[in-house]
Protein backbone atom coordinates (compact mmCIF):
# COMPACT_ATOMS: atom_id res chain seq x y z
CA UNK A 1 0.00 0.00 0.00
CA UNK A 2 2.80 2.44 0.90
CA UNK A 3 4.53 1.89 -2.45
CA UNK A 4 1.40 2.74 -4.46
CA UNK A 5 0.70 6.02 -2.60
CA UNK A 6 4.15 7.53 -3.16
CA UNK A 7 3.88 7.80 -6.99
CA UNK A 8 0.41 9.32 -6.67
CA UNK A 9 1.56 11.91 -4.11
CA UNK A 10 4.61 12.72 -6.22
CA UNK A 11 2.46 13.25 -9.32
CA UNK A 12 0.05 15.53 -7.42
CA UNK A 13 2.95 17.55 -6.01
CA UNK A 14 4.65 17.98 -9.40
CA UNK A 15 1.37 18.93 -11.10
CA UNK A 16 0.57 21.54 -8.45
CA UNK A 17 4.08 23.04 -8.67
CA UNK A 18 3.95 23.34 -12.45
CA UNK A 19 0.60 25.13 -12.38
CA UNK A 20 1.91 27.63 -9.80
CA UNK A 21 4.93 28.36 -11.98
CA UNK A 22 2.74 29.02 -15.03
CA UNK A 23 0.44 31.37 -13.10
CA UNK A 24 3.28 33.48 -11.70
CA UNK A 25 5.20 33.90 -14.95
CA UNK A 26 2.37 35.55 -16.90
CA UNK A 27 4.45 35.60 -20.08
CA UNK A 28 3.42 37.09 -23.40
CA UNK A 29 4.38 35.08 -26.48
CA UNK A 30 7.38 36.52 -28.30
CA UNK A 31 5.56 36.41 -31.67
CA UNK A 32 2.72 38.46 -30.18
CA UNK A 33 5.26 41.03 -28.98
CA UNK A 34 6.76 41.25 -32.46
CA UNK A 35 3.32 41.87 -33.97
CA UNK A 36 2.59 44.60 -31.39
CA UNK A 37 5.95 46.24 -32.11
CA UNK A 38 5.36 46.23 -35.86
CA UNK A 39 1.96 47.87 -35.27
CA UNK A 40 3.60 50.49 -33.03
CA UNK A 41 6.16 51.32 -35.74
CA UNK A 42 3.49 51.41 -38.47
CA UNK A 43 1.22 53.74 -36.48
CA UNK A 44 4.11 56.06 -35.64
CA UNK A 45 6.04 56.04 -38.90
CA UNK A 46 6.65 59.80 -38.83
CA UNK A 47 7.92 59.62 -35.21
CA UNK A 48 10.86 57.34 -35.88
CA UNK A 49 11.90 56.84 -32.26
CA UNK A 50 8.40 56.65 -30.76
CA UNK A 51 8.67 52.90 -30.14
CA UNK A 52 12.15 53.08 -28.57
CA UNK A 53 10.71 51.81 -25.28
CA UNK A 54 9.66 48.54 -26.85
CA UNK A 55 12.79 46.50 -26.08
CA UNK A 56 12.24 47.17 -22.37
CA UNK A 57 8.55 46.36 -22.72
CA UNK A 58 9.31 43.11 -24.55
CA UNK A 59 11.87 42.01 -21.92
CA UNK A 60 9.30 42.62 -19.19
CA UNK A 61 6.31 41.06 -20.92
CA UNK A 62 8.15 38.04 -22.34
CA UNK A 63 9.70 37.23 -18.97
CA UNK A 64 6.78 38.27 -16.74
CA UNK A 65 8.84 40.89 -14.87
CA UNK A 66 8.45 44.62 -14.14
CA UNK A 67 12.13 45.63 -13.84
CA UNK A 68 12.01 48.21 -16.64
CA UNK A 69 8.46 49.48 -16.15
CA UNK A 70 8.06 53.03 -14.82
CA UNK A 71 5.53 53.95 -12.15
CA UNK A 72 3.20 55.42 -14.78
CA UNK A 73 3.11 52.11 -16.71
CA UNK A 74 5.49 53.26 -19.45
CA UNK A 75 8.80 51.51 -20.11
CA UNK A 76 12.43 52.62 -20.18
CA UNK A 77 13.89 53.81 -23.46
CA UNK A 78 16.28 51.22 -24.93
CA UNK A 79 19.20 53.62 -24.31
CA UNK A 80 18.54 53.38 -20.54
CA UNK A 81 18.57 49.58 -20.33
CA UNK A 82 22.33 49.09 -19.93
CA UNK A 83 22.52 51.42 -16.94
CA UNK A 84 19.35 49.98 -15.40
CA UNK A 85 20.73 46.44 -15.68
CA UNK A 86 24.29 47.17 -14.53
CA UNK A 87 23.05 49.29 -11.60
CA UNK A 88 20.54 46.67 -10.41
CA UNK A 89 21.53 44.11 -7.78
CA UNK A 90 18.92 41.78 -9.35
CA UNK A 91 20.86 41.37 -12.61
CA UNK A 92 24.12 39.44 -12.90
CA UNK A 93 26.83 39.81 -15.55
CA UNK A 94 27.28 36.44 -17.31
CA UNK A 95 30.23 37.42 -19.48
CA UNK A 96 31.24 38.28 -23.00
CA UNK A 97 29.63 36.90 -26.15
CA UNK A 98 33.13 35.98 -27.32
CA UNK A 99 33.08 33.08 -24.82
CA UNK A 100 31.24 29.93 -25.97
CA UNK A 101 30.49 28.88 -22.38
CA UNK A 102 28.76 32.23 -21.76
CA UNK A 103 26.63 31.80 -24.89
CA UNK A 104 25.72 28.23 -23.88
CA UNK A 105 24.86 29.37 -20.34
CA UNK A 106 22.72 32.21 -21.72
CA UNK A 107 20.67 29.80 -23.84
CA UNK A 108 20.37 27.30 -20.99
CA UNK A 109 19.15 30.00 -18.58
CA UNK A 110 16.65 31.37 -21.11
CA UNK A 111 15.33 27.85 -21.67
CA UNK A 112 14.86 27.50 -17.91
CA UNK A 113 12.78 30.69 -17.78
CA UNK A 114 15.36 33.22 -16.62
CA UNK A 115 15.38 36.67 -18.24
CA UNK A 116 18.59 36.97 -20.31
CA UNK A 117 19.67 40.05 -22.24
CA UNK A 118 22.63 40.78 -24.53
CA UNK A 119 23.78 44.40 -24.77
CA UNK A 120 26.32 45.97 -27.10
CA UNK A 121 28.44 47.80 -24.51
CA UNK A 122 30.53 49.44 -27.26
CA UNK A 123 27.52 50.99 -28.99
CA UNK A 124 26.71 54.57 -27.94
CA UNK A 125 23.03 53.60 -27.58
CA UNK A 126 23.79 50.27 -25.83
CA UNK A 127 21.39 48.33 -28.06
CA UNK A 128 19.85 45.29 -26.30
CA UNK A 129 18.59 41.94 -27.60
CA UNK A 130 16.54 39.33 -25.74
CA UNK A 131 17.82 35.78 -25.49
CA UNK A 132 14.74 33.61 -25.85
CA UNK A 133 13.86 29.94 -25.52
CA UNK A 134 15.31 27.79 -28.27
CA UNK A 135 18.59 26.22 -29.32
CA UNK A 136 22.05 27.49 -30.08
CA UNK A 137 23.11 27.28 -33.72
CA UNK A 138 26.52 27.59 -35.36
CA UNK A 139 27.51 30.97 -36.76
CA UNK A 140 30.16 30.68 -39.44
CA UNK A 141 30.78 34.41 -39.15
CA UNK A 142 31.43 34.28 -35.38
CA UNK A 143 32.77 30.70 -35.34
CA UNK A 144 30.62 30.15 -32.24
CA UNK A 145 27.28 28.54 -31.43
CA UNK A 146 24.88 31.43 -30.88
CA UNK A 147 21.73 31.50 -28.72
CA UNK A 148 18.22 32.12 -30.04
CA UNK A 149 17.18 35.76 -29.81
CA UNK A 150 14.65 38.48 -30.53
CA UNK A 151 15.28 42.14 -31.34
CA UNK A 152 13.07 45.19 -31.62
CA UNK A 153 15.12 47.77 -33.53
CA UNK A 154 13.73 51.27 -32.93
CA UNK A 155 14.99 52.56 -36.29
CA UNK A 156 13.53 51.70 -39.68
CA UNK A 157 16.27 49.18 -40.52
CA UNK A 158 17.15 46.48 -39.79
CA UNK A 159 13.81 44.81 -39.40
CA UNK A 160 12.82 43.49 -35.97
CA UNK A 161 12.92 39.71 -35.60
CA UNK A 162 12.27 36.71 -33.37
CA UNK A 163 13.80 33.22 -33.43
CA UNK A 164 17.09 34.11 -35.08
CA UNK A 165 20.51 33.55 -33.59
CA UNK A 166 22.31 36.38 -31.80
CA UNK A 167 24.75 36.92 -34.67
CA UNK A 168 21.80 38.11 -36.79
CA UNK A 169 21.67 41.30 -34.71
CA UNK A 170 25.40 41.94 -34.36
CA UNK A 171 28.24 41.60 -36.87
CA UNK A 172 30.73 40.37 -34.29
CA UNK A 173 30.70 39.32 -30.63
CA UNK A 174 33.22 41.96 -29.53
CA UNK A 175 31.76 44.25 -26.86
CA UNK A 176 28.60 42.19 -26.41
CA UNK A 177 27.79 41.55 -22.76
CA UNK A 178 25.22 39.07 -21.47
CA UNK A 179 23.20 39.50 -18.29
CA UNK A 180 20.70 37.34 -16.40
CA UNK A 181 18.19 38.30 -13.78
CA UNK A 182 19.01 36.33 -10.62
N, C-alpha and C positions, 0 to 999 in steps of 0.2 A: 504493500500500500504506500509506504514512504517513497519508494522509487518512482511511482506513477504520479505523485503530487508535484515533485520537484520540477519536471519538465513543464507542467502546466503553469506553475507559479512563475517560472523563468519566462515563459512566453508572455504571460500577462504583464510582468514587469517591463520587459523589452518593448512591448506594444505601447504601454502607457508612457514610457520615456520618449519614444519616437514621436508620439503625438504632441507631447509638450514642446519638444524641440521645434516642430513645424509651426506651432502656434506662436512661439516667441520670435521666430525669425522674421516673419511677415515680409518676405522677399517679393520683389517685382521682377518678372521675367526680363532678361536682358534684351530680348527682341522687342518687347513692349516699350522698353526705355529708348531703344533706337528709333522706333516709330514716333514716339512722343518728341524726341529731339529733332527729327526731320520735319515734323509739323511746326515746331518752334522756329526753326530756321526759315521755313517757307513763309510763315506768317509775318516774319520780321526781316524779310530780305533786305530792306533798305537800312535797317539798323544792324549792321554786320556783327557787332559784338553783343547783341541783346541776349543771346543764349549762352554767354560765357560762364554762367553759373552751372551749366548742365552736367559737367563732369562731376562736380561735388554732389549734385542731386542724384546722379546715377550711382555713385559710390554708396551713398546713404540708402537709396531705395533698393538697390540690388542686394545689399548686405543686411538690410533691416537695422540700420544704425542711424543715429542723429548727430554724429560728430561734426558735420560741416553744415548743419542747419542753424540759421540765425533765429533769434527769439521771435521775429515777426513771421517765421515760416519760409523766408527766402533762403537761398543757399550761397555759400562763399563763391566768389569769382575763382576761376581756375588758377589765376596768378597767385592767389592766397593759400592754395592747398599745401605747398611745400612747407611754408612757415607753420601752418596749423598742424601739420603732421610732425615736423621735427620738434616743435615746442610742446607737443602733447606727451604726457607720461604714459598714455594708453597705446601709443604706436611705437613699434620697435623697428630699428634699422636691421634689415636682413643681410644686406651687402650689395655688391656691384653686379650688374648684369653681365659683366665679363667673366664671372665665375659660374661654371656649370652647376655646381652644388647649390648655389643661391637660386638659380633658375628652377632647378628641380624642387627645391624646398618651397619656392613661391607657388608652383603648380600644385604641389601636395597640400599645402595649407589652404589654397583656394578651393580645392576639391573637398576639403574637410569643413568648409563653411566659414573660414576666416577671411575677413576683408584684407586684400592684398593690392597694393598700388605700386606702380613703377613711375618714377618722376625723372625727367631729364634735368639734372642738377646744373648742367652747363648752359642750358637754355635760359635766356633772360626772363622768359615767362614761366619757366618751370613746368612745362606741359606734363600732364599726368595721364596715365592709361590704367585701366582696371585689369587685373589678372582675374580671369573668370574660370569656372569649372570647365574641365576638358583635359586634353592631353598635350604634352610637349611634342613638338615636331622639329625635325632637323632644318636648320637654316644654312644653306650653302654659303650665303653672304657672311654670316657671323661665324660659321663653323662651330655652332653650338645648337643644342636642342632648346627651343624657345617655348615658353608657356603660352597658353591660349589667352586672348585678350579682347578688350573692347575699348574703343576710343570715340570721343565725341569732340571733334575738332571745331572750335568756335569760328574759324574762318571758313571761307567758301571752299577751299581745297586744302588738303585732301578730303575726300569724302569720309564721313564717320563709318565705323564698321563694328561688327561683333563676330566672334568666332574666327579670328585670324591670329596667327602667332605674333608675338611681340615685335619681331623684326619688321613686320609690316608697317608699324608706326615710326620706327626709328632706323636710320641708315646703318648705325653701328652701336654697339653696346657701351662705348666709352661715355662716362658721365651719367649713365643710367643707374639710379638707386632704387632698390626695392624695400618696401615697408609692409609690415603686417600689424594689424590691431591685435593686441595681446588678449 
